[in-house]
Amino acid sequence: MAEIGSRIDETGTLVRDGGAFYLRRDAGGRYQLELLRTPVDEVEKRVRVGGTLIDADLVDADSIVLL
């Protein structure tokens, strides 16, 4: 598992649960995402997320790219 403060680059499916967004990881598990914008077009699609791990299951995401 990655250490807090480390950079992550993960693929998976972007899901929305209530007001929160999550990456359902291809490698298993999920990350909650802190986002600057609402990724409406990417929900329920395969994506690559880049960002910084700021807690055990929380990523400050700075990029979401459709695959």
Residue frames as a rotation matrix with the C-alpha (Angstrom) as fourth column:
MET 1
0.577 0.817 0.000 0.00
0.817 -0.577 0.000 0.00
0.000 0.000 -1.000 0.00
ALA 2
-0.005 -0.562 0.827 1.20
0.496 -0.720 -0.486 3.50
0.868 0.408 0.282 -0.79
GLU 3
-0.448 -0.240 -0.861 2.34
0.885 -0.258 -0.389 5.83
-0.128 -0.936 0.328 1.99
ILE 4
0.684 0.677 -0.271 0.51
0.661 -0.733 -0.161 9.04
-0.307 -0.069 -0.949 2.83
GLY 5
0.405 -0.496 -0.768 2.03
-0.296 -0.866 0.403 11.88
-0.865 0.064 -0.498 0.83
SER 6
-0.609 -0.657 0.444 3.05
0.176 0.435 0.883 9.65
-0.773 0.616 -0.150 -2.04
ARG 7
-0.428 0.379 -0.820 1.98
-0.860 -0.449 0.241 10.15
-0.277 0.809 0.519 -5.64
ILE 8
-0.255 0.384 0.887 -0.57
0.143 0.923 -0.359 7.69
-0.956 0.035 -0.290 -7.03
ASP 9
-0.483 0.176 -0.858 -1.42
-0.870 -0.201 0.449 6.79
-0.093 0.964 0.250 -10.61
GLU 10
-0.695 0.337 0.636 -4.31
0.009 0.888 -0.461 4.30
-0.719 -0.314 -0.620 -10.64
THR 11
-0.758 0.541 -0.364 -6.85
-0.467 -0.060 0.882 2.98
0.455 0.839 0.298 -13.10
GLY 12
-0.822 0.569 -0.016 -10.40
0.444 0.623 -0.644 1.91
-0.357 -0.537 -0.765 -12.38
THR 13
-0.224 0.850 0.477 -14.03
0.739 -0.171 0.652 3.02
0.636 0.498 -0.590 -12.59
LEU 14
-0.962 -0.032 0.271 -15.14
-0.112 -0.860 -0.498 6.43
0.249 -0.510 0.824 -11.36
VAL 15
-0.241 0.912 -0.333 -18.26
0.768 0.389 0.509 6.11
0.593 -0.133 -0.794 -9.20
ARG 16
-0.596 0.181 0.782 -20.45
-0.427 -0.897 -0.118 8.63
0.680 -0.404 0.612 -7.40
ASP 17
-0.277 0.503 -0.819 -22.00
0.790 0.604 0.104 7.85
0.547 -0.618 -0.565 -4.03
GLY 18
0.487 0.501 -0.716 -24.13
0.781 -0.616 0.100 10.70
-0.391 -0.608 -0.691 -2.73
GLY 19
0.974 -0.144 -0.175 -22.00
-0.189 -0.943 -0.273 13.83
-0.125 0.299 -0.946 -2.96
ALA 20
0.195 -0.964 0.179 -18.68
-0.521 0.052 0.852 11.97
-0.831 -0.260 -0.492 -3.01
PHE 21
0.709 -0.105 -0.697 -16.65
-0.633 0.339 -0.696 10.50
0.310 0.935 0.174 -5.87
TYR 22
0.390 -0.553 0.737 -14.64
-0.400 0.619 0.676 7.30
-0.830 -0.558 0.021 -5.64
LEU 23
-0.053 -0.447 -0.893 -12.21
-0.946 0.308 -0.098 5.40
0.319 0.840 -0.439 -7.81
ARG 24
0.786 0.234 0.572 -13.11
-0.371 0.919 0.133 1.69
-0.495 -0.317 0.809 -7.77
ARG 25
0.012 -0.966 -0.258 -9.56
-0.886 -0.130 0.446 0.48
-0.464 0.223 -0.857 -8.36
ASP 26
0.490 0.030 -0.871 -8.64
-0.641 0.689 -0.337 -2.20
0.590 0.724 0.357 -10.90
ALA 27
-0.498 -0.807 -0.317 -6.21
-0.289 0.499 -0.817 -3.49
0.818 -0.315 -0.482 -8.25
GLY 28
-0.054 0.570 -0.820 -9.03
0.764 0.552 0.333 -3.84
0.642 -0.609 -0.465 -5.70
GLY 29
-0.314 0.032 -0.949 -10.43
0.829 -0.479 -0.290 -1.49
-0.464 -0.877 0.124 -3.11
ARG 30
0.424 0.461 0.780 -11.38
0.766 -0.642 -0.037 2.12
0.483 0.613 -0.625 -3.65
TYR 31
-0.736 -0.589 -0.334 -10.15
0.674 -0.685 -0.278 5.64
-0.065 -0.430 0.901 -3.06
GLN 32
0.560 0.776 -0.291 -12.33
0.724 -0.629 -0.284 8.60
-0.404 -0.051 -0.913 -2.19
LEU 33
-0.267 -0.652 0.710 -11.34
0.917 -0.399 -0.022 11.54
0.298 0.645 0.704 -4.37
GLU 34
0.168 0.202 -0.965 -10.98
0.412 -0.904 -0.117 15.21
-0.895 -0.378 -0.235 -3.46
LEU 35
-0.155 -0.113 0.981 -11.63
0.987 0.015 0.158 17.09
-0.032 0.993 0.110 -6.69
LEU 36
-0.797 -0.147 -0.586 -11.45
0.154 -0.987 0.037 20.68
-0.584 -0.061 0.810 -7.93
ARG 37
-0.553 0.645 -0.527 -14.14
-0.830 -0.372 0.416 20.06
0.073 0.667 0.741 -10.54
THR 38
0.092 0.680 0.727 -17.13
-0.492 0.666 -0.561 17.74
-0.866 -0.306 0.396 -10.82
PRO 39
-0.814 -0.542 -0.210 -16.26
-0.459 0.376 0.805 14.98
-0.357 0.751 -0.555 -13.31
VAL 40
0.099 0.988 0.118 -19.79
-0.630 0.154 -0.761 14.47
-0.770 0.001 0.638 -14.67
ASP 41
0.482 0.108 -0.870 -18.71
-0.862 0.240 -0.447 13.03
0.160 0.965 0.209 -18.05
GLU 42
-0.426 -0.803 -0.417 -16.42
-0.666 0.590 -0.456 10.43
0.613 0.083 -0.786 -16.47
VAL 43
-0.276 0.361 0.891 -18.85
-0.855 0.331 -0.399 8.87
-0.439 -0.872 0.218 -13.94
GLU 44
0.523 0.436 0.732 -19.28
-0.255 0.900 -0.353 5.09
-0.813 -0.002 0.582 -14.38
LYS 45
0.911 -0.319 -0.263 -16.44
-0.220 0.164 -0.962 4.99
0.350 0.934 0.079 -16.94
ARG 46
0.566 -0.802 -0.194 -12.90
0.818 0.517 0.251 3.61
-0.101 -0.301 0.948 -16.86
VAL 47
0.897 -0.278 0.345 -10.40
-0.210 -0.953 -0.220 6.30
0.390 0.125 -0.912 -15.95
ARG 48
0.001 -0.917 -0.400 -6.82
0.820 0.230 -0.525 6.92
0.573 -0.327 0.752 -14.86
VAL 49
0.937 0.305 0.170 -6.50
0.129 -0.754 0.644 9.09
0.324 -0.581 -0.746 -11.75
GLY 50
-0.154 -0.986 -0.057 -3.35
0.631 -0.054 -0.774 10.90
0.761 -0.155 0.630 -10.71
GLY 51
0.600 0.349 0.720 -2.91
-0.262 -0.765 0.589 12.65
0.756 -0.542 -0.367 -7.39
THR 52
-0.569 -0.782 0.256 -1.49
-0.431 0.018 -0.902 12.60
0.700 -0.624 -0.347 -3.89
LEU 53
0.056 0.522 -0.851 -2.52
0.564 0.687 0.458 10.19
0.824 -0.506 -0.256 -1.16
ILE 54
-0.366 -0.165 0.916 -3.57
-0.441 -0.836 -0.327 12.38
0.820 -0.523 0.233 1.79
ASP 55
-0.034 0.311 0.950 -5.12
-0.935 0.325 -0.140 9.68
-0.352 -0.893 0.279 4.00
ALA 56
-0.556 -0.277 0.784 -5.41
-0.190 0.960 0.205 5.90
-0.809 -0.035 -0.587 3.88
ASP 57
-0.263 0.558 0.787 -8.34
0.837 0.537 -0.102 5.96
-0.480 0.632 -0.608 1.43
LEU 58
0.731 0.548 -0.406 -8.34
0.364 -0.817 -0.447 9.61
-0.577 0.179 -0.797 0.30
VAL 59
-0.261 -0.800 0.540 -6.63
0.926 -0.048 0.376 11.07
-0.275 0.598 0.753 -2.77
ASP 60
0.197 0.170 -0.966 -6.24
-0.097 -0.977 -0.192 14.73
-0.976 0.131 -0.175 -3.68
ALA 61
0.160 -0.053 0.986 -6.83
0.834 0.541 -0.106 14.10
-0.527 0.840 0.131 -7.40
ASP 62
-0.134 -0.254 -0.958 -5.27
-0.215 -0.936 0.278 16.49
-0.967 0.243 0.071 -9.89
SER 63
-0.591 0.013 -0.806 -6.05
-0.806 -0.048 0.590 14.54
-0.032 0.999 0.039 -13.05
ILE 64
-0.049 0.608 0.793 -8.81
-0.044 0.792 -0.610 12.25
-0.998 -0.065 -0.013 -14.32
VAL 65
-0.531 -0.219 -0.818 -8.40
-0.808 -0.159 0.567 10.90
-0.254 0.963 -0.093 -17.83
LEU 66
0.619 0.774 0.134 -10.86
-0.641 0.596 -0.483 8.68
-0.454 0.212 0.865 -19.70
LEU 67
-0.510 -0.764 0.394 -9.39
-0.370 0.609 0.702 5.39
-0.776 0.212 -0.594 -20.93
